[in-house]
């Protein structure tokens, strides 16, 4: 299965169903199942985002509070990657989605549907770009 690594709190927001668009500087032609991996690192900018609405509010509602309790270094959800569109000023989504990504014109918005959080995160080592994850059949 293809996988994509996201820093927290973004992976938790996808798993909670609050974040349906993942923004990237690059496009993909891939469509299909996608494992969402929470990176092991937790950058200072991401920690600061956790304290601001609407990120804070969605994390609290999903049980991801305090942010230090968010899972890291594991697969937290699976989704269907159904589209990848160029971002233009006219295509920037409304809040709260806008606060969950970098919608600078020229970047790419990856559309996720049918997101399903895993009952228990599965430890995994992430990688840059899309990478292959051998999903254990009893966990996904």
C-alpha positions in Angstrom: 0.0 0.0 0.0 1.2 3.5 -0.7 1.9 5.7 2.3 2.4 9.3 3.0 4.2 10.8 6.1 2.7 13.9 7.7 3.9 15.7 10.8 1.6 16.0 13.7 -0.9 17.5 14.2 -1.7 17.1 10.5 -1.8 13.3 10.6 -4.2 13.3 13.6 -6.4 15.8 11.9 -6.6 13.5 8.8 -7.4 10.5 11.0 -10.1 12.5 12.8 -11.8 13.3 9.5 -11.2 17.1 10.0 -8.5 17.4 7.3 -9.6 16.2 3.9 -6.9 18.0 1.8 -3.2 17.5 2.1 -1.1 20.2 0.5 2.2 19.4 -1.1 4.7 21.2 -3.3 4.5 18.4 -5.8 1.7 16.5 -7.6 1.0 12.9 -7.9 -0.8 10.9 -10.5 -1.4 8.1 -8.0 -5.0 7.4 -7.0 -6.1 4.7 -4.6 -5.5 3.5 -1.0 -3.2 5.6 1.1 -1.8 4.9 4.5 -1.4 8.1 6.7 1.8 8.0 8.6 2.5 10.3 11.6 6.2 11.4 11.4 8.4 10.7 14.4 9.5 14.3 14.5 7.4 17.2 15.9 8.7 20.5 14.6 8.3 23.6 16.7 6.0 25.2 14.0 3.7 22.3 14.3 3.7 22.5 18.1 2.8 26.2 17.9 -0.1 25.4 15.4 -1.5 23.0 18.0 -2.2 25.9 20.4 -4.2 27.9 17.8 -7.8 27.6 16.7 -9.1 25.8 14.7 -6.3 23.2 15.1 -6.5 23.2 18.9 -10.3 22.9 18.8 -10.3 19.9 16.4 -7.5 18.1 18.3 -9.5 18.5 21.6 -12.7 17.2 20.0 -10.8 14.2 18.6 -9.1 13.4 21.9 -5.6 14.5 20.8 -5.0 16.8 23.7 -2.4 17.5 24.9 -0.5 17.5 21.6 2.4 15.6 23.2 0.0 12.6 23.4 -0.4 12.5 19.6 1.0 9.3 18.0 4.3 9.6 16.2 6.3 7.1 14.1 3.3 5.1 13.1 0.4 4.6 10.6 -2.7 6.2 12.1 -5.2 5.9 9.3 -6.0 4.7 5.8 -7.8 6.8 3.1 -8.5 6.9 -0.6 -6.5 9.4 -2.5 -9.1 10.5 -5.1 -7.6 13.7 -6.6 -4.7 16.1 -6.9 -5.4 19.6 -8.0 -3.3 22.7 -8.5 -4.0 25.4 -5.9 -5.1 28.9 -7.1 -6.4 31.8 -5.1 -9.9 30.9 -6.3 -9.6 27.3 -5.1 -8.5 27.9 -1.5 -11.0 26.1 0.7 -12.9 27.8 3.5 -12.1 27.4 7.2 -11.2 25.2 9.0 -9.6 23.3 6.1 -7.6 26.5 5.1 -5.8 26.5 8.5 -4.8 22.8 8.0 -2.5 23.3 5.0 -0.3 25.6 3.0 -2.5 27.0 0.2 0.1 29.1 -1.6 -0.8 29.4 -5.2 1.0 26.8 -7.4 1.1 24.1 -4.7 -1.1 20.9 -4.9 -4.1 19.8 -2.9 -4.4 16.1 -2.5 -8.1 15.1 -1.9 -8.7 12.3 0.6 -12.0 10.4 1.1 -13.2 7.4 3.0 -10.7 8.1 5.8 -10.6 5.4 8.5 -8.6 5.9 11.7 -6.9 2.7 12.9 -8.1 1.4 16.2 -4.4 1.1 17.3 -1.6 2.9 15.4 0.9 0.6 13.7 4.6 1.4 14.2 6.3 2.2 11.0 9.3 4.1 9.7 8.3 6.9 7.4 10.0 8.2 4.3 9.9 11.2 2.0 7.4 11.2 -0.9 5.0 8.3 -1.5 6.4 5.1 -0.1 5.4 1.5 0.1 4.0 0.2 3.4 3.4 -3.6 3.9 0.1 -3.3 5.8 -0.4 -6.2 8.2 -3.7 -7.8 7.2 -5.0 -8.1 10.8 -4.5 -4.3 11.5 -5.9 -2.4 8.5 
